[in-house]
Structures are given as structure tokens and as C-alpha cells.
Amino acid sequence: MADIQLYNSKTRTTERFDPIDRNNVRMYVCGPTVYDRAHLGNARPVVVFDVLFRLLRHVYGEDHVTYVRNFTDVDDKINARARESGRDISEITSETTQWFLDDMRALGALDPTQMPRATGFIPQMIEMIERLIAKGHAYEAEGHVLFDVKSYTDYGKLSGRSLDDMIAGARVEVAPYKRDPMDFVLWKPSTDDLPGWDSPWGRGRPGWHIECSAMSYDLLGDSFDIHGGGNDLTFPHHENEIAQSCCAHPEGQFARFWMHNEMLQVEGKKMSKSLGNFFTVRDLLDQGIPGEVIRFIFLSTHYRKPMDWTEKKAEEARDTLWKWRKATEGAVTAFRPDREVVEALARDLNTPLALSILHQRFKEAKSGEDINRFRSTLDFLGFGKEWPSGVTVAVEKAYGHAAKMQEIADQIEAARSAKDFATSDRLRDALIAAGVEVKITKEGVIAEAGPAFDPAKLEALK
């Protein structure tokens, strides 16, 4: 059994992972607010924690892992989208929830064990808020219920910030009904045109933070193994979750391990609509980029490091995956995944190392058993989905050209090694005449299609 080591954001150290109950390993990950398409940054935690889910299932058994990821379907952004569009809120959330599931499945992500919606747990939220009031950790003011941050002495330990730092670095809503600027909303009133539920404090709706505390307690208990999400959620969302949960249920530990993925850039810049580099997962899929290519790029960078999406990486990932796919057609997938790949993932989800091992295994594969195990390992990592037929035809054509260019590049390298410079120069000049850019480096000969690339001239080369 693999010895899993995970970096715990709570302790800022890498620790051995020993679950509370080996027969029910429990993980909660913050899910999307469903009012629009998921952008590329939304997809990174889905893929990261899908890999962890797969690893835990492999080590402890598929029936012994419970993975919960929620949908926030009551939120002011959703309300605003309903006003803008004139559509019913339930219609919007139903549609966008399905969009999210379709897009994440296209990336090879398994569905979590449970996918609760916030609106299905309003009674549990009200009950938790009542407990917090009774214990002196929350108070009612002008139809609102707020958490008293100063009542929880450990507030700020997860993010490592003092209260003064948090006030200075956060967009704190200063309201006359707050006792302290850092106090946050557990319940707020709703007007007739907004979603609302009856409560001891009047008709209203929950604040954002309380939903994850209530759902995780109801589905996983007062202590569970792992809580995950993007590092942008560390403060205030996860900090507030800890405060609520530990104050409402001090008998438990809440989450033992906290895991956070880093953010995403595009071509070296923060993804932003103002920079024109903002796009959704569906945008990429509709452009003909297979979901597995997106997944491959995500896994090429360790989850705790910033990830840079580039067109060059997408091209390289597509070519690699297509080469692996073609070589494993008809392979049997009943083999256990490669042991070293599993061990790489057990080292705090070292996916770049896992992919590096796969590259080496592909070079070394000699027998049918090698290919079968290679394909089984690809499936284990989530690279088992079929590509859309239109994409397959286009990539097959592009891959054929790439394979031909590489074949001639290898011939050039072999001729140079044999000091047959007449042959190497002839082949190089023929590639250039076909619009191929040729680079001779210490690592070998690189041939790539240039702006004037002519496939017919390339295919005519012998």
C-alpha cells in the first residue's frame, strides 16, 4: 500500500496521511457558484482533487472513499444574472450546473460521491446558526445574523494573518449593525423579489460561508480527513468555515488536512477579461482542444505552483497524447497502474513526476504487457476518454505531418552522427523547402511546421 504524504496548509508541513477511518476516507472540496460557464481557473481544483480522489480509491478501495463537492445555487451573483436575463433562478442554476458537470467530465474528472446543492441544506444551516447564537459565537442585528470573529481565538491561523492584516487586506463590509468590521454574515434578510426561507430571524437566505460548514457536517461528520480548494479561498472562506464549524461543534476536529491549489495564468499573465485572455473550458473544447489536453497541461505543473496556460503547451500535450493513444489502441486496461506513477502521486500529488515516468515508460515499452500496463496507467490518471470524432480526424492529420517531420529530423540526426553531411544537408534543405523550420540543437534536430508549411511537399519527401 502506498505511503501517502500530503502538504497540509494548516500546519505548513508535508505530513503522512493516515485517515480517521480507513473504511471511509472523507474529502470535501468547495465547488462552483452556478451562474455561468466555468472558466479555466475554475477547472484546476476539479482536476487536482480528481487525481487525489483516484489515488485514494486506488489505495483504500473505491467503496471506502467519500468525496463531497458542493454547488452554490443561492448567491447574489445568481440573483443578478436572473435580473439581467429575466429568467427564473432555478432555470439558470439547473442549466449552469449541468454545464459544469458536462465540461468537467470532458476533462476526465470523475463525479464526486455526493454533489449537494446549498438550497437542499437550508434547515441544516439554520440549525448550525442557532447553535452558534446559543454558544455566544453569533448575534442577531437588524434581521441579519453575524459571526462574532473575536469570540474564536484561533481565527486567522489557517491563513497566517492577524486580524489587523485581514482587515487591511480584505474588502470588509462596514455596516452599522456589525460589532466588529471582521464579523461576517451567516444569515441576511430577503426582499420579496429574492430567494428566501423562513427562519427564527425572519424571511432570508444564508451567507456564503455557512453552507460548506453545514453540508460537510451533515454529510461527513464533525471530523473528516481532507478539505480542498483554490488558495484564493483560504481567506476569508476557509478561515470562516473553520471558525463556524469549530465553534458549533467543538467536540470535532473539522478538517484534519487542508489542501490548496495555486492559481492559473495565461501566456504568463493573470487571466482577466480586461486583458482579453479570459476563456472558459467550453471555449477551448469548442475550439477543438480535447479535454484530455487541458488535463495534461494541468498535471504538468505541481498543484501548489502557479500554472501557465500557453498555446505551445497545448500543441505539445496534444501531440504527446495522440502518440500515446495511437500506440495503445486495442490495449487491455485491466492491469494495475505503474507502481512508480502511483508512488509519485503519493508524494503530495507530484503529477509532473508521474508524467515524466510515463514518458520514460513509453520509450521503454517493448512487449504487449508493457503497453497494457501503460494504457492502464493512462486510465488511472484520467486519460481514458474518447476524443470527439471531428477533433480526432483533425489531430490525426496534424499528427501524421508531425510524425513525418520527426522521421526526417531523425534521419538528419543519424546522418550527422555518421558525418554524412551531404545527406543531412539535403534532407534539411528539403524540409525547409516544404515550409518546415529546422533547428539543430545539442539535444537533437527539431522540425516544426512554419507559416509557409506545405503538407504536399512534405509528404513527397523520401
C-alpha positions as CSV (number, residue, x, y, z in Angstrom):
1,M,0.0,0.0,0.0
2,A,1.4,3.4,-1.0
3,D,2.5,5.7,1.9
4,I,0.7,8.9,1.1
5,Q,2.4,12.2,2.0
6,L,0.4,15.4,1.7
7,Y,1.2,19.1,2.3
8,N,-1.1,20.4,5.0
9,S,-1.8,24.1,4.6
10,K,-3.0,24.1,8.2
11,T,0.4,23.1,9.6
12,R,2.5,24.3,6.6
13,T,4.3,21.0,6.5
14,T,4.2,17.8,4.5
15,E,2.7,15.0,6.7
16,R,1.9,11.4,6.4
17,F,-1.7,10.8,5.6
18,D,-3.5,8.4,7.9
19,P,-7.3,8.6,7.6
20,I,-9.6,8.8,10.6
21,D,-11.4,5.7,9.3
22,R,-9.7,3.6,6.6
23,N,-13.1,2.2,5.6
24,N,-14.5,5.7,5.0
25,V,-11.8,8.2,3.8
26,R,-13.7,11.5,3.6
27,M,-12.9,14.6,1.5
28,Y,-14.7,17.9,0.9
29,V,-13.9,20.3,-1.9
30,C,-15.5,23.7,-2.4
31,G,-17.5,23.6,-5.7
32,P,-18.7,26.3,-8.1
33,T,-21.3,29.1,-7.8
34,V,-23.5,28.2,-10.7
35,Y,-24.4,31.3,-12.7
36,D,-22.2,30.9,-15.8
37,R,-19.8,28.7,-17.6
38,A,-16.7,27.5,-15.7
39,H,-13.6,29.4,-16.7
40,L,-10.2,27.6,-16.9
41,G,-9.2,28.6,-13.4
42,N,-12.4,27.0,-12.0
43,A,-11.3,23.7,-13.6
44,R,-7.9,23.4,-12.0
45,P,-9.1,22.4,-8.5
46,V,-11.5,19.9,-10.1
47,V,-8.7,18.1,-11.9
48,V,-6.3,18.4,-8.9
49,F,-8.7,16.8,-6.5
50,D,-9.9,14.3,-9.0
51,V,-6.4,13.0,-9.1
52,L,-6.4,12.8,-5.3
53,F,-9.8,11.0,-5.4
54,R,-8.4,8.5,-7.8
55,L,-5.3,7.9,-5.7
56,L,-7.4,7.4,-2.5
57,R,-9.7,5.0,-4.3
58,H,-6.7,3.0,-5.6
59,V,-5.1,2.8,-2.1
60,Y,-8.2,2.3,0.1
61,G,-10.7,0.9,-2.3
62,E,-13.4,2.5,-4.4
63,D,-16.2,1.8,-1.9
64,H,-14.1,3.3,1.0
65,V,-13.7,6.9,-0.2
66,T,-16.4,9.6,0.1
67,Y,-15.8,12.7,-1.9
68,V,-18.2,15.6,-1.5
69,R,-18.2,18.7,-3.8
70,N,-21.0,21.2,-3.4
71,F,-22.9,23.5,-5.8
72,T,-23.6,27.1,-4.5
73,D,-27.0,27.7,-6.0
74,V,-28.1,30.6,-3.8
75,D,-25.9,33.7,-4.2
76,D,-26.1,37.4,-5.2
77,K,-24.4,36.7,-8.5
78,I,-27.1,34.3,-9.4
79,N,-29.7,36.8,-8.4
80,A,-28.1,39.5,-10.5
81,R,-27.9,37.1,-13.5
82,A,-31.6,36.4,-13.1
83,R,-32.5,40.1,-13.1
84,E,-30.3,40.7,-16.2
85,S,-31.7,37.9,-18.2
86,G,-35.3,37.9,-17.0
87,R,-35.0,34.1,-16.4
88,D,-36.1,32.2,-13.4
89,I,-33.3,31.5,-10.8
90,S,-33.9,27.7,-10.7
91,E,-33.8,27.6,-14.5
92,I,-30.4,29.3,-14.5
93,T,-28.9,27.2,-11.8
94,S,-30.2,23.9,-13.3
95,E,-28.7,24.8,-16.7
96,T,-25.3,26.0,-15.4
97,T,-25.0,23.0,-13.0
98,Q,-25.3,20.7,-16.0
99,W,-22.9,22.8,-18.0
100,F,-20.3,22.5,-15.2
101,L,-20.8,18.7,-15.0
102,D,-20.5,18.2,-18.8
103,D,-17.4,20.4,-19.0
104,M,-15.6,18.7,-16.1
105,R,-16.5,15.2,-17.4
106,A,-14.9,16.3,-20.7
107,L,-11.7,16.9,-18.7
108,G,-11.7,13.3,-17.5
109,A,-13.0,14.1,-14.0
110,L,-15.0,11.5,-12.1
111,D,-18.2,12.7,-10.5
112,P,-17.7,13.0,-6.7
113,T,-19.5,10.6,-4.4
114,Q,-22.0,13.3,-3.5
115,M,-22.7,16.7,-5.1
116,P,-25.1,18.6,-2.7
117,R,-26.8,21.9,-3.6
118,A,-26.8,24.6,-1.0
119,T,-30.6,25.1,-1.4
120,G,-31.1,21.5,-0.2
121,F,-29.5,22.1,3.1
122,I,-31.2,25.3,4.4
123,P,-32.6,23.6,7.5
124,Q,-29.1,22.4,8.5
125,M,-27.7,25.9,8.0
126,I,-30.4,27.4,10.2
127,E,-29.7,24.7,12.9
128,M,-26.0,25.5,12.9
129,I,-26.6,29.2,13.1
130,E,-28.9,28.6,16.1
131,R,-26.1,26.6,17.8
132,L,-23.6,29.4,17.2
133,I,-26.0,32.0,18.7
134,A,-26.7,29.8,21.7
135,K,-23.0,29.3,22.3
136,G,-22.3,33.0,22.2
137,H,-20.4,33.0,18.8
138,A,-23.1,34.8,16.8
139,Y,-25.6,37.6,17.2
140,E,-28.7,38.9,15.5
141,A,-28.8,42.5,14.3
142,E,-31.4,44.2,12.1
143,G,-32.6,41.0,10.5
144,H,-29.0,39.7,10.0
145,V,-27.1,37.1,11.9
146,L,-23.4,37.6,12.1
147,F,-20.5,35.5,13.4
148,D,-18.5,37.2,16.2
149,V,-14.9,36.7,15.0
150,K,-13.3,37.8,18.2
151,S,-15.2,35.0,20.0
152,Y,-12.9,32.5,18.3
153,T,-9.3,32.9,19.4
154,D,-7.8,30.7,16.6
155,Y,-9.3,32.9,13.9
156,G,-6.5,33.6,11.3
157,K,-4.3,30.5,11.9
158,L,-5.0,28.9,8.6
159,S,-4.1,32.0,6.5
160,G,-1.4,33.0,9.0
161,R,-2.8,36.6,9.2
162,S,-3.5,38.8,12.2
163,L,-6.9,40.5,12.4
164,D,-5.4,43.8,11.6
165,D,-3.7,42.3,8.5
166,M,-7.0,40.7,7.4
167,I,-8.9,44.0,7.8
168,A,-6.3,45.8,5.8
169,G,-6.2,43.2,3.0
170,A,-9.8,42.4,2.6
171,R,-12.9,44.1,1.2
172,V,-14.6,44.3,4.6
173,E,-18.2,45.4,4.5
174,V,-18.6,48.2,7.1
175,A,-22.2,48.1,8.3
176,P,-23.8,49.8,11.3
177,Y,-25.2,46.5,12.6
178,K,-21.8,44.9,12.9
179,R,-20.0,44.8,16.3
180,D,-16.6,44.5,14.5
181,P,-15.6,45.1,10.9
182,M,-14.4,41.4,10.5
183,D,-17.7,39.9,11.7
184,F,-19.3,38.0,8.7
185,V,-22.8,37.3,7.7
186,L,-24.4,33.9,8.5
187,W,-28.0,35.0,7.5
188,K,-29.4,38.0,5.8
189,P,-32.9,39.3,5.0
190,S,-34.5,38.8,1.6
191,T,-37.0,41.0,-0.1
192,D,-40.0,39.6,-1.9
193,D,-38.1,39.5,-5.3
194,L,-35.2,37.4,-3.9
195,P,-35.0,33.8,-2.9
196,G,-35.8,33.4,0.8
197,W,-36.7,30.9,3.5
198,D,-38.5,31.3,6.8
199,S,-36.2,31.4,9.8
200,P,-36.2,32.5,13.5
201,W,-34.8,35.8,12.2
202,G,-37.4,36.4,9.5
203,R,-37.5,35.5,5.8
204,G,-34.0,35.5,4.5
205,R,-31.2,33.5,2.9
206,P,-27.8,32.2,4.1
207,G,-24.4,33.8,3.8
208,W,-21.9,32.1,1.6
209,H,-19.6,30.6,4.2
210,I,-22.2,28.8,6.3
211,E,-23.3,26.4,3.5
212,C,-20.0,24.5,3.4
213,S,-19.9,24.1,7.2
214,A,-23.4,22.8,7.3
215,M,-23.1,20.5,4.4
216,S,-19.8,19.0,5.4
217,Y,-21.1,18.3,8.9
218,D,-24.3,16.7,7.7
219,L,-22.5,14.5,5.1
220,L,-19.1,13.9,6.6
221,G,-19.5,14.5,10.4
222,D,-17.7,16.8,12.8
223,S,-14.3,15.4,11.8
224,F,-13.1,14.4,8.3
225,D,-9.9,13.9,6.5
226,I,-9.3,16.5,3.8
227,H,-10.7,19.8,2.8
228,G,-9.6,21.3,-0.5
229,G,-10.0,24.2,-2.8
230,G,-8.1,27.0,-4.6
231,N,-5.8,29.1,-2.5
232,D,-7.9,32.2,-3.2
233,L,-10.4,30.6,-0.8
234,T,-8.0,30.3,2.1
235,F,-9.2,33.7,3.4
236,P,-11.9,34.5,4.1
237,H,-13.9,31.5,3.0
238,H,-12.0,28.6,4.6
239,E,-11.0,30.7,7.6
240,N,-14.7,31.4,8.2
241,E,-15.6,27.8,7.7
242,I,-13.1,26.7,10.4
243,A,-14.4,29.3,12.8
244,Q,-18.1,28.4,12.3
245,S,-17.5,24.6,12.4
246,C,-15.2,24.5,15.4
247,C,-17.4,26.8,17.4
248,A,-20.6,25.0,16.5
249,H,-19.1,21.5,17.1
250,P,-16.0,21.9,19.4
251,E,-16.1,18.2,20.0
252,G,-14.8,17.6,16.5
253,Q,-11.6,18.5,14.5
254,F,-13.4,19.6,11.4
255,A,-10.9,19.0,8.6
256,R,-7.5,17.4,9.5
257,F,-5.7,18.2,6.2
258,W,-6.2,21.4,4.3
259,M,-5.0,21.4,0.6
260,H,-5.0,24.4,-1.7
261,N,-4.0,24.6,-5.4
262,E,-2.3,27.7,-6.8
263,M,-3.8,30.0,-9.4
264,L,-3.6,30.0,-13.2
265,Q,-2.0,32.3,-15.7
266,V,-2.4,32.6,-19.5
267,E,0.8,33.2,-21.5
268,G,2.5,34.5,-18.4
269,K,-0.3,36.9,-17.3
270,K,-3.2,36.7,-14.9
271,M,-6.3,35.6,-16.7
272,S,-8.5,38.7,-17.0
273,K,-11.4,39.9,-19.2
274,S,-9.7,43.3,-19.4
275,L,-6.6,41.7,-20.9
276,G,-8.6,39.7,-23.4
277,N,-7.1,36.4,-22.2
278,F,-10.2,35.1,-20.3
279,F,-11.8,32.0,-21.6
280,T,-14.0,29.2,-20.4
281,V,-13.4,25.4,-20.6
282,R,-16.2,25.3,-23.1
283,D,-14.4,27.9,-25.3
284,L,-11.4,25.6,-25.5
285,L,-13.5,22.5,-26.1
286,D,-15.4,24.2,-28.9
287,Q,-12.1,25.2,-30.5
288,G,-11.3,21.6,-30.9
289,I,-8.9,21.2,-27.9
290,P,-9.7,17.8,-26.4
291,G,-10.4,17.8,-22.6
292,E,-7.5,15.4,-22.1
293,V,-5.1,18.1,-23.4
294,I,-6.4,20.5,-20.9
295,R,-6.0,17.9,-18.2
296,F,-2.4,17.1,-19.3
297,I,-1.4,20.7,-19.1
298,F,-2.8,21.0,-15.6
299,L,-1.0,17.9,-14.4
300,S,2.3,19.1,-16.0
301,T,2.6,21.6,-13.2
302,H,2.5,20.7,-9.5
303,Y,-0.7,21.8,-7.9
304,R,1.0,24.1,-5.4
305,K,2.7,26.1,-8.1
306,P,1.2,28.7,-10.4
307,M,0.3,27.2,-13.7
308,D,0.8,28.9,-17.0
309,W,-1.5,28.0,-19.9
310,T,0.1,28.6,-23.3
311,E,-0.8,27.6,-26.9
312,K,2.6,25.9,-27.2
313,K,1.9,23.7,-24.2
314,A,-1.5,22.8,-25.7
315,E,0.2,21.7,-29.0
316,E,2.8,19.7,-27.2
317,A,0.3,18.0,-25.0
318,R,-1.9,17.1,-28.0
319,D,0.9,15.6,-29.9
320,T,2.1,13.5,-26.9
321,L,-1.3,12.3,-26.0
322,W,-2.1,11.4,-29.6
323,K,1.2,9.4,-29.9
324,W,0.3,7.5,-26.7
325,R,-3.3,7.0,-27.9
326,K,-2.2,5.6,-31.2
327,A,0.3,3.2,-29.6
328,T,-2.2,1.8,-27.1
329,E,-5.1,1.2,-29.5
330,G,-6.6,-2.2,-28.6
331,A,-4.6,-2.4,-25.3
332,V,-6.1,-4.2,-22.3
333,T,-6.8,-1.9,-19.4
334,A,-7.2,-4.4,-16.6
335,F,-3.6,-4.1,-15.4
336,R,-2.8,-2.3,-12.2
337,P,-1.2,1.1,-12.8
338,D,2.5,1.6,-12.8
339,R,3.8,1.4,-9.3
340,E,6.2,4.3,-9.7
341,V,3.5,6.5,-11.0
342,V,1.3,5.7,-8.0
343,E,4.3,6.5,-5.7
344,A,4.8,9.8,-7.4
345,L,1.2,10.8,-6.8
346,A,1.6,9.6,-3.2
347,R,4.3,12.2,-2.8
348,D,1.9,15.2,-2.4
349,L,0.4,14.6,-5.9
350,N,3.6,15.0,-7.8
351,T,1.9,14.9,-11.2
352,P,4.9,16.3,-13.2
353,L,7.0,13.4,-11.9
354,A,4.2,11.0,-12.8
355,L,4.1,12.3,-16.4
356,S,7.9,12.2,-16.6
357,I,7.8,8.5,-15.6
358,L,5.1,7.9,-18.3
359,H,7.3,9.4,-21.0
360,Q,10.1,7.1,-19.9
361,R,7.9,4.0,-19.8
362,F,6.6,4.8,-23.3
363,K,10.2,4.8,-24.6
364,E,11.0,1.6,-22.8
365,A,7.8,-0.3,-23.8
366,K,8.7,-3.4,-25.7
367,S,6.1,-6.1,-25.1
368,G,2.3,-6.2,-25.2
369,E,2.3,-6.4,-21.4
370,D,4.2,-3.1,-21.3
371,I,1.7,-1.4,-23.5
372,N,-1.2,-2.8,-21.5
373,R,0.2,-1.5,-18.2
374,F,1.0,1.8,-19.9
375,R,-2.6,2.2,-21.0
376,S,-3.9,1.1,-17.6
377,T,-1.8,3.8,-16.1
378,L,-3.2,6.4,-18.5
379,D,-6.7,5.4,-17.5
380,F,-5.8,5.6,-13.8
381,L,-4.6,9.2,-14.4
382,G,-7.9,10.1,-16.1
383,F,-6.7,9.9,-19.8
384,G,-9.3,7.3,-20.9
385,K,-11.9,9.4,-22.6
386,E,-12.7,9.2,-26.3
387,W,-11.9,12.4,-28.3
388,P,-14.8,13.9,-30.4
389,S,-14.7,12.5,-34.0
390,G,-14.1,15.8,-35.7
391,V,-11.2,16.5,-33.4
392,T,-9.8,13.0,-34.0
393,V,-9.8,13.5,-37.7
394,A,-8.1,16.9,-37.5
395,V,-5.5,15.7,-35.0
396,E,-4.8,12.5,-37.0
397,K,-4.0,14.6,-40.0
398,A,-1.8,17.0,-38.0
399,Y,-0.1,14.1,-36.2
400,G,0.7,12.4,-39.5
401,H,2.6,15.5,-40.6
402,A,4.3,15.8,-37.2
403,A,5.3,12.1,-37.4
404,K,6.7,12.6,-40.9
405,M,8.7,15.7,-39.9
406,Q,10.1,13.8,-36.9
407,E,11.0,10.9,-39.1
408,I,13.1,13.1,-41.4
409,A,14.5,15.0,-38.4
410,D,15.7,11.7,-37.0
411,Q,17.3,10.9,-40.4
412,I,19.1,14.2,-40.4
413,E,20.4,13.5,-36.8
414,A,21.6,10.0,-37.8
415,A,23.4,11.3,-40.9
416,R,25.1,14.0,-38.9
417,S,26.2,11.4,-36.3
418,A,27.7,9.3,-39.2
419,K,29.3,12.5,-40.5
420,D,27.3,12.2,-43.7
421,F,26.8,15.9,-44.0
422,A,25.8,15.7,-47.7
423,T,22.7,13.7,-46.8
424,S,21.9,15.7,-43.7
425,D,22.1,19.0,-45.7
426,R,20.0,17.6,-48.5
427,L,17.3,16.5,-46.0
428,R,17.4,19.8,-44.1
429,D,17.1,21.8,-47.4
430,A,14.1,19.6,-48.4
431,L,12.3,20.3,-45.1
432,I,12.9,24.0,-45.4
433,A,11.6,23.9,-49.0
434,A,8.4,22.4,-47.6
435,G,8.0,25.3,-45.1
436,V,9.4,23.4,-42.1
437,E,11.5,25.2,-39.6
438,V,14.6,23.2,-38.7
439,K,16.7,23.7,-35.6
440,I,19.8,21.8,-34.8
441,T,20.5,21.8,-31.1
442,K,22.6,19.8,-28.6
443,E,19.5,17.8,-27.7
444,G,18.9,16.8,-31.3
445,V,17.2,18.0,-34.5
446,I,13.8,19.8,-34.1
447,A,11.5,20.2,-37.0
448,E,8.3,22.2,-36.7
449,A,5.8,23.5,-39.3
450,G,6.4,27.2,-40.2
451,P,4.0,29.8,-41.6
452,A,4.7,28.6,-45.2
453,F,4.3,24.9,-44.4
454,D,3.1,22.8,-47.4
455,P,1.9,19.4,-46.4
456,A,2.0,18.1,-50.1
457,K,5.8,18.9,-50.4
458,L,6.5,17.3,-47.1
459,E,4.6,14.1,-48.0
460,A,6.6,13.9,-51.3
461,L,9.9,13.7,-49.5
462,K,11.6,10.3,-49.3
